Amino acid sequence: MITHDGDTRCLTGGQGLLLGVDPDEPRPHAVEVLPAGSTVLLHTDGLIERRGEGLDAGMTRLRQPAAALAREPLEIFCDEILTGLATDHADDVAVPVARPPERSRRAVAEA
């Protein structure tokens, strides 16, 4: 998750098996209240994993541009993340991204 101000953190509630692994296994559920203007970025391993490198290095490589792009429209956010991280290797990459609509942000801010 990336806040409107560029703070980043992993959402850890509801962690379980990878999607596609044992679809009959029950999945945990979690609820997260997002700060107004936050962006939720999901990704496949192909975005951050590099041969011979730990996951922490890949997550750092993702967090830096994500924080810098926090206020950009989602189309630009996604294009820049993919251009910066997904062009130098051949692994598959998927990057679903969500941001509450402007109306929802105002309602949260007023609450």
N, CA, C and O of each residue as an XYZ file, in Angstrom:
444
protein
N       0.848     -1.161      0.000
C       0.000      0.000      0.000
C       0.894      1.224      0.000
O       1.920      1.258      0.679
N       0.498      2.226     -0.764
C       1.229      3.475     -0.855
C       0.251      4.584     -0.477
O      -0.809      4.707     -1.091
N       0.594      5.393      0.525
C      -0.283      6.489      0.900
C      -0.122      7.631     -0.096
O       0.816      7.648     -0.893
N      -1.037      8.572     -0.041
C      -0.992      9.749     -0.909
C       0.302     10.534     -0.699
O       0.780     11.208     -1.612
N       0.866     10.443      0.508
C       2.117     11.146      0.830
C       3.361     10.337      0.479
O       4.479     10.820      0.662
N       3.186      9.110     -0.025
C       4.322      8.314     -0.457
C       4.882      7.341      0.563
O       5.934      6.745      0.328
N       4.205      7.166      1.690
C       4.636      6.139      2.638
C       4.208      4.780      2.095
O       3.111      4.645      1.552
N       5.062      3.784      2.238
C       4.742      2.454      1.719
C       4.782      1.431      2.844
O       5.564      1.554      3.786
N       3.934      0.429      2.732
C       3.980     -0.698      3.660
C       3.250     -1.882      3.029
O       2.377     -1.723      2.176
N       3.633     -3.046      3.472
C       2.982     -4.266      3.005
C       1.739     -4.518      3.849
O       1.757     -4.341      5.067
N       0.683     -4.926      3.203
C      -0.522     -5.340      3.911
C      -0.357     -6.819      4.224
O      -0.262     -7.643      3.315
N      -0.321     -7.154      5.500
C      -0.001     -8.530      5.876
C      -1.205     -9.329      6.352
O      -1.110    -10.549      6.493
N      -2.329     -8.679      6.601
C      -3.513     -9.409      7.028
C      -4.020    -10.308      5.915
O      -3.989     -9.934      4.742
N      -4.480    -11.478      6.278
C      -5.055    -12.382      5.295
C      -4.041    -13.148      4.474
O      -4.389    -13.711      3.437
N      -2.788    -13.181      4.916
C      -1.780    -13.923      4.145
C      -2.109    -15.407      4.139
O      -2.607    -15.952      5.124
N      -1.826    -16.043      3.029
C      -2.071    -17.469      2.896
C      -1.309    -18.019      1.712
O      -0.345    -17.416      1.242
N      -1.747    -19.157      1.239
C      -1.116    -19.773      0.079
C      -1.206    -18.868     -1.137
O      -2.129    -18.061     -1.252
N      -0.265    -19.000     -2.027
C      -0.301    -18.252     -3.277
C      -1.579    -18.581     -4.047
O      -2.085    -19.701     -3.970
N      -2.092    -17.610     -4.784
C      -3.260    -17.871     -5.624
C      -2.909    -18.949     -6.641
O      -1.806    -18.965     -7.186
N      -3.830    -19.824     -6.885
C      -3.604    -20.893     -7.840
C      -3.046    -22.160     -7.206
O      -3.000    -23.206     -7.853
N      -2.625    -22.080     -5.956
C      -2.114    -23.257     -5.247
C      -3.243    -23.796     -4.383
O      -3.768    -23.089     -3.523
N      -3.607    -25.029     -4.609
C      -4.649    -25.707     -3.844
C      -5.900    -24.845     -3.661
O      -6.155    -24.338     -2.569
N      -6.680    -24.680     -4.739
C      -7.866    -23.817     -4.674
C      -8.923    -24.273     -3.664
O      -9.816    -23.497     -3.322
N      -8.839    -25.509     -3.184
C      -9.809    -25.986     -2.207
C      -9.418    -25.626     -0.774
O     -10.223    -25.780      0.145
N      -8.204    -25.154     -0.582
C      -7.740    -24.763      0.751
C      -8.436    -23.464      1.174
O      -8.458    -22.503      0.405
N      -9.005    -23.423      2.389
C      -9.645    -22.187      2.848
C      -8.632    -21.035      2.900
O      -7.468    -21.235      3.245
N      -9.085    -19.856      2.561
C      -8.231    -18.661      2.560
C      -8.586    -17.766      3.738
O      -9.765    -17.590      4.049
N      -7.579    -17.199      4.398
C      -7.872    -16.258      5.488
C      -8.436    -14.948      4.940
O      -8.222    -14.614      3.775
N      -9.139    -14.228      5.765
C      -9.725    -12.939      5.386
C      -9.140    -11.855      6.279
O      -8.725    -12.125      7.406
N      -9.110    -10.643      5.777
C      -8.644     -9.508      6.559
C      -9.309     -8.243      6.038
O      -9.742     -8.185      4.887
N      -9.387     -7.241      6.887
C      -9.927     -5.942      6.522
C      -8.866     -4.908      6.855
O      -8.253     -4.957      7.922
N      -8.654     -3.985      5.952
C      -7.669     -2.920      6.148
C      -8.334     -1.589      5.829
O      -8.899     -1.422      4.748
N      -8.273     -0.648      6.749
C      -8.781      0.696      6.503
C      -7.654      1.483      5.848
O      -6.570      1.629      6.413
N      -7.925      1.987      4.649
C      -6.897      2.701      3.887
C      -6.996      4.203      4.119
O      -8.092      4.763      4.139
N      -5.851      4.852      4.295
C      -5.887      6.314      4.368
C      -6.395      6.891      3.044
O      -6.211      6.287      1.987
N      -7.024      8.045      3.108
C      -7.543      8.697      1.906
C      -6.432      8.866      0.878
O      -5.319      9.268      1.216
N      -6.738      8.559     -0.364
C      -5.779      8.733     -1.446
C      -4.757      7.622     -1.585
O      -3.825      7.739     -2.381
N      -4.913      6.550     -0.829
C      -3.957      5.444     -0.893
C      -4.101      4.652     -2.180
O      -5.158      4.644     -2.812
N      -3.029      3.994     -2.551
C      -3.009      3.106     -3.707
C      -2.653      1.712     -3.213
O      -1.692      1.540     -2.464
N      -3.423      0.727     -3.629
C      -3.108     -0.661     -3.312
C      -2.541     -1.286     -4.567
O      -3.184     -1.288     -5.617
N      -1.343     -1.812     -4.459
C      -0.653     -2.421     -5.591
C      -0.428     -3.895     -5.271
O       0.250     -4.231     -4.300
N      -0.991     -4.758     -6.082
C      -0.732     -6.195     -5.997
C       0.209     -6.523     -7.141
O       0.237     -5.815     -8.148
N       0.974     -7.585     -6.996
C       1.905     -7.909     -8.081
C       2.289     -9.381     -8.036
O       2.234    -10.028     -6.990
N       2.673     -9.882     -9.176
C       3.225    -11.228     -9.248
C       4.709    -11.152     -8.917
O       5.306    -10.076     -8.899
N       5.285    -12.311     -8.657
C       6.700    -12.365     -8.287
C       7.619    -11.830     -9.381
O       8.727    -11.377     -9.095
N       7.168    -11.881    -10.625
C       8.000    -11.417    -11.726
C       8.356     -9.942    -11.661
O       9.327     -9.517    -12.288
N       7.594     -9.154    -10.918
C       7.893     -7.733    -10.814
C       9.099     -7.478     -9.917
O       9.882     -6.566    -10.183
N       9.260     -8.266     -8.864
C      10.308     -7.953     -7.892
C      11.426     -8.983     -7.786
O      12.530     -8.634     -7.368
N      11.180    -10.233     -8.148
C      12.205    -11.259     -7.966
C      13.262    -11.201     -9.052
O      12.954    -11.044    -10.233
N      14.512    -11.331     -8.635
C      15.644    -11.418     -9.554
C      16.528    -12.569     -9.098
O      16.735    -12.764     -7.900
N      17.035    -13.312    -10.030
C      17.899    -14.448     -9.723
C      19.103    -13.975     -8.896
O      19.769    -13.001     -9.248
N      19.367    -14.682     -7.796
C      20.519    -14.380     -6.958
C      20.329    -13.195     -6.019
O      21.295    -12.708     -5.432
N      19.093    -12.728     -5.874
C      18.833    -11.547     -5.051
C      17.707    -11.859     -4.075
O      16.760    -12.556     -4.439
N      17.786    -11.367     -2.860
C      16.744    -11.575     -1.860
C      15.500    -10.756     -2.153
O      15.556     -9.758     -2.873
N      14.373    -11.185     -1.589
C      13.105    -10.472     -1.800
C      13.132     -9.057     -1.227
O      12.480     -8.163     -1.768
N      13.871     -8.843     -0.149
C      13.936     -7.497      0.431
C      14.489     -6.486     -0.566
O      14.008     -5.355     -0.632
N      15.481     -6.880     -1.330
C      16.041     -5.975     -2.343
C      15.004     -5.660     -3.412
O      14.907     -4.520     -3.866
N      14.234     -6.654     -3.813
C      13.187     -6.441     -4.807
C      12.074     -5.546     -4.287
O      11.557     -4.702     -5.019
N      11.705     -5.729     -3.023
C      10.667     -4.877     -2.441
C      11.155     -3.436     -2.315
O      10.382     -2.504     -2.535
N      12.414     -3.244     -1.966
C      12.977     -1.890     -1.899
C      12.964     -1.256     -3.279
O      12.634     -0.079     -3.426
N      13.323     -2.034     -4.284
C      13.322     -1.532     -5.658
C      11.915     -1.120     -6.094
O      11.770     -0.194     -6.892
N      10.888     -1.780     -5.592
C       9.501     -1.429     -5.897
C       9.030     -0.222     -5.094
O       8.358      0.661     -5.628
N       9.381     -0.184     -3.820
C       8.882      0.885     -2.943
C       9.338      2.267     -3.378
O       8.561      3.219     -3.313
N      10.551      2.393     -3.809
C      11.086      3.716     -4.155
C      10.302      4.393     -5.280
O       9.852      5.523     -5.094
N      10.119      3.758     -6.432
C       9.329      4.426     -7.467
C       7.848      4.521     -7.102
O       7.188      5.491     -7.476
N       7.319      3.540     -6.385
C       5.904      3.602     -5.996
C       5.652      4.821     -5.112
O       4.641      5.503     -5.276
N       6.553      5.100     -4.187
C       6.409      6.268     -3.320
C       6.479      7.560     -4.136
O       5.711      8.493     -3.899
N       7.393      7.607     -5.085
C       7.551      8.804     -5.912
C       6.349      9.044     -6.814
O       6.072     10.184     -7.189
N       5.635      7.982     -7.166
C       4.496      8.080     -8.089
C       3.142      8.116     -7.375
O       2.103      8.061     -8.032
N       3.138      8.207     -6.060
C       1.917      8.071     -5.256
C       0.791      9.006     -5.672
O      -0.377      8.640     -5.535
N       1.092     10.186     -6.168
C       0.051     11.164     -6.511
C      -0.285     11.188     -7.998
O      -1.130     11.971     -8.433
N       0.362     10.350     -8.762
C       0.102     10.307    -10.208
C      -1.202      9.566    -10.492
O      -1.612      8.717     -9.700
N      -1.857      9.874    -11.604
C      -3.019      9.066    -12.016
C      -2.604      7.597    -12.159
O      -1.446      7.300    -12.454
N      -3.550      6.691    -11.951
C      -3.218      5.256    -11.958
C      -2.578      4.799    -13.262
O      -1.680      3.958    -13.239
N      -3.014      5.327    -14.385
C      -2.429      4.918    -15.663
C      -0.932      5.237    -15.699
O      -0.128      4.402    -16.113
N      -0.565      6.424    -15.271
C       0.851      6.809    -15.242
C       1.586      5.992    -14.185
O       2.697      5.520    -14.427
N       0.976      5.823    -13.019
C       1.565      5.018    -11.948
C       1.947      3.638    -12.477
O       3.088      3.202    -12.324
N       0.989      2.957    -13.097
C       1.233      1.595    -13.602
C       2.275      1.581    -14.723
O       3.184      0.751    -14.721
N       2.141      2.494    -15.670
C       3.103      2.539    -16.779
C       4.521      2.729    -16.271
O       5.440      2.054    -16.736
N       4.711      3.633    -15.327
C       6.055      3.909    -14.811
C       6.603      2.737    -13.998
O       7.785      2.410    -14.105
N       5.763      2.110    -13.195
C       6.209      0.936    -12.423
C       6.639     -0.168    -13.385
O       7.705     -0.761    -13.215
N       5.822     -0.442    -14.383
C       6.154     -1.507    -15.338
C       7.387     -1.154    -16.162
O       8.244     -2.009    -16.384
N       7.488      0.077    -16.613
C       8.647      0.485    -17.401
C       9.922      0.386    -16.577
O      10.961     -0.036    -17.083
N       9.844      0.770    -15.319
C      11.023      0.771    -14.479
C      11.443     -0.582    -13.955
O      12.627     -0.804    -13.705
N      10.495     -1.500    -13.782
C      10.822     -2.761    -13.113
C      10.626     -4.012    -13.959
O      11.220     -5.046    -13.656
N       9.828     -3.952    -14.988
C       9.461     -5.190    -15.687
C      10.093     -5.335    -17.060
O       9.766     -6.279    -17.779
N      10.973     -4.448    -17.444
C      11.498     -4.506    -18.807
C      12.847     -5.200    -18.930
O      13.314     -5.450    -20.041
N      13.482     -5.516    -17.798
C      14.836     -6.053    -17.884
C      14.942     -7.562    -17.675
O      16.041     -8.079    -17.480
N      13.826     -8.265    -17.713
C      13.859     -9.726    -17.577
C      12.634    -10.332    -18.241
O      11.729     -9.619    -18.675
N      12.617    -11.668    -18.316
C      11.589    -12.330    -19.114
C      10.474    -12.974    -18.291
O       9.630    -13.663    -18.865
N      10.435    -12.780    -16.975
C       9.388    -13.389    -16.160
C       8.058    -12.680    -16.396
O       8.023    -11.514    -16.786
N       6.961    -13.404    -16.153
C       5.632    -12.807    -16.322
C       5.372    -11.787    -15.208
O       5.849    -11.946    -14.084
N       4.616    -10.749    -15.532
C       4.315     -9.689    -14.566
C       2.846     -9.311    -14.689
O       2.338     -9.083    -15.787
N       2.180     -9.248    -13.553
C       0.822     -8.705    -13.469
C       0.808     -7.721    -12.308
O       1.369     -7.993    -11.247
N       0.161     -6.575    -12.515
C       0.162     -5.512    -11.510
C      -1.244     -4.918    -11.375
O      -1.506     -3.837    -11.902
N      -2.151     -5.611    -10.675
C      -3.449     -4.989    -10.406
C      -3.268     -3.862     -9.380
O      -2.588     -4.038     -8.370
N      -3.874     -2.721     -9.647
C      -3.746     -1.549     -8.779
C      -5.138     -0.987     -8.526
O      -5.984     -0.979     -9.420
N      -5.370     -0.516     -7.304
C      -6.660      0.090     -6.964
C      -6.436      1.327     -6.110
O      -5.506      1.400     -5.306
N      -7.318      2.292     -6.312
C      -7.308      3.525     -5.512
C      -8.766      3.921     -5.328
O      -9.528      3.942     -6.294
N      -9.169      4.242     -4.076
C     -10.564      4.648     -3.886
C     -10.890      5.857     -4.755
O     -10.040      6.725     -4.954
N     -12.110      5.919     -5.272
C     -12.486      7.087     -6.080
C     -12.466      8.360     -5.241
O     -12.569      8.314     -4.016
N     -12.334      9.489     -5.917
C     -12.254     10.796     -5.247
C     -13.396     11.002     -4.258
O     -13.183     11.500     -3.153
N     -14.592     10.624     -4.650
C     -15.767     10.797     -3.781
C     -15.568     10.043     -2.474
O     -15.911     10.561     -1.411
N     -15.020      8.826     -2.529
C     -14.795      8.033     -1.326
C     -13.737      8.681     -0.447
O     -13.861      8.674      0.778
N     -12.705      9.235     -1.052
C     -11.655      9.889     -0.270
C     -12.231     11.055      0.520
O     -11.905     11.226      1.695
N     -13.083     11.861     -0.108
C     -13.688     12.995      0.598
C     -14.554     12.496      1.753
O     -14.525     13.073      2.840
N     -15.318     11.436      1.529
C     -16.182     10.918      2.574
C     -15.348     10.412      3.747
O     -15.722     10.623      4.900
N     -14.242      9.759      3.479
C     -13.365      9.275      4.542
C     -12.748     10.451      5.283
O     -12.653     10.431      6.510
N     -12.331     11.473      4.549
C     -11.701     12.644      5.168
C     -12.678     13.401      6.059
O     -12.283     13.957      7.084
N     -13.933     13.423      5.678
C     -14.933     14.138      6.465
C     -15.392     13.357      7.683
O     -15.916     13.944      8.629
N     -15.208     12.064      7.678
C     -15.683     11.218      8.774
C     -14.892     11.410     10.052
O     -15.179     10.764     11.059
